[in-house]
Structures are given as C-alpha cells and as structure tokens.
Amino acid sequence: SELSNAMRTQGLSAVDIYAEGFTYQLGLGAPLGIDPARYGATRIAAYQDALANSEDPTFQYAEKIQANVLPLLSTKEWEQCPLETSTCIKALLQDELKLTRLIEQSAELFRRYQHYLRLQGHQNTLLNRFDAPSDSSQYVTQGNFALRFRALNTARQGDEGGATEMLLADISRHRELMTAANTLLAKIVSNQAVINDLTLL
C-alpha cells in the first residue's frame, strides 16, 4: 500500500506512527499479565501488515486477534439501579459489601484506566476504513465506573474532599481528551464520563 511503502522508506515499523495513548487503548482488553501497550501494537501491526500484503482493492480485514479478553464488569450488580441516579448512589453508599465487591472486581480495569489517562496522544490515526480494529472504548467506560466506585468508597469513609478531588481530576482529563478527540465515538465516551462524574459530585 502507499502508506506501507512510505513507512518503509522512512525506516518506520507498523506502529511507530501511532501515539502511545491510542495504541494502549487498542490493548485495554489484553489478557491478564499481558501489557496493553504491546497488545495494542500487535493489533495495529497485524492490521497494517494485512493491508500492505494485499493487492486486492476490495480486500476486507478480518481481525484474528481477540480484542476484548479481559472480563468486563457484570452490570447485573446494578442493572436495576443506574449509577447515574441519586437513588442508586445513596443505595450503594449504604451497601458496604457490594461496594467493596465492585472495587475488588474492577481492580485491573481501574489500573489500566489510570494508566490510559496518564498517557498522551489518544487520536485515532488508523486508516479510515470500516474494517479497522475496534478501539475497545467499553473498557474506558467501565474504567470510569471503577473510578466512581472508589470515589463513593472514599466519601463513605468520610473523606468527601478526597472523593471530590478524584472526580474533578477525572473530569478535567476527559475534557482534555474530548477536545483532542478526532472521532465522534471518542468524544461521546469522554463526554459521558464527564456527565457521570458530575452526577456523582
């Protein structure tokens, strides 16, 4: 492909042109024990290699790497009580066992979410094709859930200032990501995180 030829001319690998935040996001669903950044880079490389090795203009990429291996949180824990409502928030504040269980279940999600937010360069720079690898945005959404569980627990323990600081930092970062985002989906995900955090405040 034209892109691959240009990259080879410059001595670049299949993932050198992709920013760390975006690469990491593509790897958020990596299996336990696997670095999401490496997993995301593997997904990008497989995609670019497939495009580069095809001369067929009608070629359609079918991803063979399983994108979403890390288990997501089960919404059965709160499906009858949306976390965006004050009633559900109050109920969860009063249910220490459930809140503790949710925090434990979301430990790896939260760790990856925190690291994802610390990185720079989250713009989607894959070729604008319908068959491009999905960006695993559901892990960003659930990472925000994991943060709110921890903010609720911090408030429940009497540190309302700490809970507020946690939520405000998350809001600030998602506003930055929303401004820099170059896809509608990325903007929607960050905008919803901001709304959710503000509701909890």
C-alpha positions as CSV (number, residue, x, y, z in Angstrom):
1,S,0.0,0.0,0.0
2,E,1.0,3.6,-0.4
3,L,1.2,4.1,3.4
4,S,3.3,1.0,3.9
5,N,5.7,2.0,1.1
6,A,6.1,5.5,2.7
7,M,6.8,3.9,6.1
8,R,9.4,1.5,4.8
9,T,11.1,4.4,3.0
10,Q,11.4,6.3,6.3
11,G,12.5,3.1,8.2
12,L,9.4,3.0,10.3
13,S,7.7,0.0,11.8
14,A,3.9,-0.7,11.5
15,V,3.2,1.1,14.8
16,D,5.8,3.8,15.0
17,I,3.4,6.4,13.7
18,Y,0.7,5.7,16.3
19,A,0.7,7.6,19.6
20,E,1.0,5.8,22.9
21,G,-2.4,6.6,24.2
22,F,-4.2,5.3,21.1
23,T,-2.0,2.2,21.0
24,Y,-2.7,1.5,24.7
25,Q,-6.4,1.9,24.2
26,L,-6.4,-0.8,21.5
27,G,-4.8,-3.1,24.0
28,L,-7.1,-2.3,27.0
29,G,-8.8,-5.7,26.5
30,A,-5.5,-7.6,26.7
31,P,-5.4,-10.8,28.8
32,L,-4.2,-10.6,32.4
33,G,-0.4,-10.5,32.5
34,I,-0.1,-9.0,29.0
35,D,1.0,-5.4,28.6
36,P,-1.9,-3.5,26.9
37,A,0.6,-1.3,25.0
38,R,2.2,-4.3,23.5
39,Y,-1.2,-5.9,22.8
40,G,-2.4,-2.8,21.1
41,A,0.7,-2.6,19.0
42,T,0.3,-6.2,17.9
43,R,-3.3,-5.4,16.8
44,I,-2.1,-2.4,14.8
45,A,0.8,-4.3,13.2
46,A,-1.4,-7.2,12.2
47,Y,-3.8,-4.8,10.5
48,Q,-1.2,-2.8,8.7
49,D,0.6,-6.0,7.6
50,A,-2.6,-7.4,6.2
51,L,-3.3,-4.2,4.2
52,A,0.3,-4.0,3.0
53,N,0.3,-7.6,1.7
54,S,-3.0,-7.3,-0.2
55,E,-3.1,-6.0,-3.8
56,D,-6.9,-6.5,-3.9
57,P,-8.7,-3.2,-3.8
58,T,-11.8,-4.9,-2.4
59,F,-9.8,-6.5,0.5
60,Q,-11.7,-6.6,3.8
61,Y,-9.7,-7.1,7.0
62,A,-11.0,-9.7,9.5
63,E,-9.2,-9.4,12.8
64,K,-7.9,-12.7,14.2
65,I,-6.6,-11.3,17.4
66,Q,-9.2,-11.4,20.1
67,A,-9.6,-7.7,21.1
68,N,-11.6,-8.0,24.3
69,V,-10.2,-10.7,26.5
70,L,-10.2,-9.0,29.9
71,P,-13.6,-9.6,31.5
72,L,-15.8,-6.6,31.8
73,L,-17.8,-5.9,35.0
74,S,-21.2,-7.6,35.1
75,T,-23.9,-5.0,35.0
76,K,-26.2,-7.4,37.0
77,E,-24.7,-5.8,40.1
78,W,-26.5,-2.5,39.4
79,E,-28.8,-3.0,36.4
80,Q,-31.9,-2.3,38.4
81,C,-30.4,0.9,39.7
82,P,-28.4,3.1,37.3
83,L,-25.3,4.6,38.8
84,E,-26.3,7.9,37.2
85,T,-29.2,8.4,39.6
86,S,-29.0,9.8,43.2
87,T,-31.2,7.0,44.5
88,C,-28.7,4.3,43.3
89,I,-25.7,6.3,44.5
90,K,-27.3,6.6,48.0
91,A,-28.1,2.8,48.0
92,L,-24.6,1.9,47.0
93,L,-23.1,4.2,49.7
94,Q,-25.2,2.2,52.3
95,D,-24.2,-1.2,50.9
96,E,-20.5,-1.6,52.0
97,L,-20.3,-5.3,50.9
98,K,-21.5,-4.6,47.4
99,L,-19.3,-1.5,47.0
100,T,-16.2,-3.5,48.3
101,R,-17.0,-6.3,45.9
102,L,-17.3,-3.9,42.9
103,I,-14.0,-2.3,43.8
104,E,-12.3,-5.7,44.0
105,Q,-13.8,-6.9,40.7
106,S,-12.7,-3.7,38.9
107,A,-9.1,-3.7,40.2
108,E,-7.4,-4.5,36.9
109,L,-9.8,-2.3,34.9
110,F,-9.0,0.6,37.2
111,R,-5.3,0.1,37.0
112,R,-5.4,0.1,33.2
113,Y,-7.8,3.1,33.1
114,Q,-5.5,5.2,35.3
115,H,-2.5,4.4,33.1
116,Y,-4.5,5.1,29.9
117,L,-5.5,8.6,31.2
118,R,-1.8,9.4,32.1
119,L,-0.7,8.8,28.5
120,Q,-0.6,11.3,25.7
121,G,-1.7,11.0,22.1
122,H,-5.2,9.4,22.0
123,Q,-6.2,10.3,18.5
124,N,-7.3,7.5,16.2
125,T,-4.8,7.6,13.4
126,L,-5.7,4.3,11.7
127,L,-6.8,4.4,8.1
128,N,-10.4,5.5,7.8
129,R,-11.8,2.1,6.9
130,F,-14.8,0.3,8.2
131,D,-12.8,-2.9,8.9
132,A,-10.2,-1.2,11.1
133,P,-9.7,-2.7,14.6
134,S,-12.2,-1.5,17.2
135,D,-10.8,0.9,19.8
136,S,-12.1,-1.0,22.9
137,S,-13.8,2.1,24.2
138,Q,-16.0,-0.1,26.5
139,Y,-13.0,-0.5,28.8
140,V,-12.7,3.3,29.1
141,T,-16.4,3.5,30.0
142,Q,-16.0,0.7,32.7
143,G,-12.8,2.3,33.9
144,N,-14.8,5.4,34.7
145,F,-17.3,3.2,36.6
146,A,-14.3,1.8,38.6
147,L,-13.2,5.3,39.5
148,R,-16.7,6.2,40.7
149,F,-16.8,3.1,42.9
150,R,-13.6,4.3,44.5
151,A,-14.9,7.9,44.9
152,L,-18.0,6.6,46.5
153,N,-16.0,4.5,48.9
154,T,-13.7,7.4,49.7
155,A,-16.8,9.5,50.5
156,R,-18.3,6.7,52.6
157,Q,-15.2,6.6,54.7
158,G,-15.6,10.3,55.5
159,D,-13.1,11.8,53.0
160,E,-15.5,13.8,50.9
161,G,-12.7,16.2,49.9
162,G,-10.7,13.3,48.6
163,A,-13.6,11.9,46.6
164,T,-14.3,15.3,45.1
165,E,-10.6,15.7,44.1
166,M,-10.7,12.3,42.4
167,L,-13.8,13.1,40.4
168,L,-12.6,16.6,39.4
169,A,-9.3,15.2,38.2
170,D,-11.1,12.7,36.0
171,I,-13.4,15.4,34.6
172,S,-10.5,17.6,33.8
173,R,-8.7,14.8,31.9
174,H,-11.7,13.7,30.0
175,R,-12.4,17.3,28.9
176,E,-8.9,17.4,27.5
177,L,-9.4,14.1,25.7
178,M,-12.8,15.3,24.3
179,T,-11.2,18.4,22.9
180,A,-8.4,16.5,21.3
181,A,-10.5,13.5,20.0
182,N,-10.8,13.1,16.3
183,T,-13.7,10.6,16.2
184,L,-17.3,11.1,17.3
185,L,-17.2,7.9,19.4
186,A,-14.2,9.1,21.4
187,K,-15.9,12.4,22.1
188,I,-19.1,10.6,23.2
189,V,-17.2,8.3,25.6
190,S,-15.3,11.2,27.3
191,N,-18.4,13.4,27.4
192,Q,-20.4,10.6,29.1
193,A,-17.6,10.1,31.7
194,V,-17.8,13.9,32.5
195,I,-21.6,13.7,32.9
196,N,-21.3,10.6,35.1
197,D,-18.6,12.3,37.3
198,L,-20.7,15.5,37.6
199,T,-23.7,13.5,38.6
200,L,-21.8,11.8,41.4
201,L,-20.5,15.2,42.6
